[in-house]
Amino acid sequence: MPLTGPMQISSGADAAATAGADGAAGPASQPRPISRPRLAPHVRLVYDQARQRHVLLTPETVTLLNGTGAAILELCDGERTIAEILAELRGRYGDVPSDEVWLFLCGLFATRSVEFSHG
């Protein structure tokens, strides 16, 4: 199964799709392969029965996710490193463009939907 772009945007969350690796917080807080991503405390990943897809809920937005985006975020538990997440995705799907996963996570970091621990 080919891996496709990880999300579709709805309700004002366009910044998550367009934010690049430079992010608003500066280079010191950017993710590294040893970073451990997790959802921010105010964010929830849920399956929406009405839409028949996963959504990312924040106080101000609803972000519609495709299967790829949901697969990435389900692995963002604060325990796995980005390198381990990429390895897991490659085990499931074969060829996974790491730059797309990085951009997806950095975009969510820029909107404060994802946090990274470094250690």
N, C-alpha and C positions, 0 to 999 in steps of 0.2 A: 504494500500500500504506500503510495507516495505521500510524503509529508508536504502539506500545503501551508500557506501563510497562517499564523496562529489565531487571528481574531478578526472579527468584524465589529465596528464601532456603532454605538447608539447613544443617544441622550447626552451629548456634549463631552464625550470622552475622547475626542479626536486627538488630543495630545498624546495619548498612549500609543497610537499608531504611528505618529510622526516623530516622536522624540528620538534623538540619536544617541550614540554612545557618549556624547559629551555631557549630557544631563545637566540639570540646573544646580546640583549640589557640588559640582567641581570634581576634578580628577581624583582627589584623595578618597572619595567615597564611592568610586566606581567599582563595579564587581570585578573580581579576578577568578580564575578557575577554582581557587580554594574557597571562594565566598559561598555562603550557605543561605540561599534565598528562602524567604517565607512571606506569606501574606501579612500585610500590616494588620494591626488589631481591629481596625474599623472596616475591614474588607472581608467579604465572604464569597466563597465559590460554591454555587448551588446549581442543581439541575432544575430548570424551570419546566414544569410539566406542560404549561400552556404553549410555550415556545418550542418544546421538544429539543432543548439544547441547554448546555451549561451557560451560566451567566456569572459575571463578576459584579457583586453588589457593593457599592460604596454609598455613603450618605447622600451624595449628589448625583450619582450616575448609575446606569446599568450598562455594562459592556457585554455584548453578545460574543460568545466564543465559539469557534468551530472546534472540531475534535482535537486538532493539534494544540490549540491554546489551552484547552482543558487538560490534555495529557501533560503539558509542561507544568501547569500550575498545581496539578494533583501531586507532582513530585517535589514541589517547593514546600518542604516541611520544616525547614530550618536545621535539618540533620544532614541531608545530602548536599554535597558541593555541586557547583555548576558542572564540573567535569564528570561527576557521577551521574547527574541528570542527563547530560549528553550521552554518556555510555548506555544508560537505560533506554533512552529514546532510540539510539542506534540499534540496540538489541531488538526492539520492537518493530522498527520501521526500516532498518537498513541505512540508507544514505540520509543523514540529517544535516542540513546546512547549519553549522554552528553559529555563523554570523546572524542568521535569522532568529535563532533562540536568544542570542545576546541582545539583539535589537529589541526583541519582544520584552525581555526582562528589564532592559534599560529604560524602555518607554514606560513600563509600569512603575519602575523606580522613580522616574521623573514626575509621575503623578502621585507619588507616595502611596501606591497600592501594594508595592513589594518592598521589603526591607532586606538588607544583607548583613549577615554577621561574618566576621573574618577570623575564624579560628575554631 
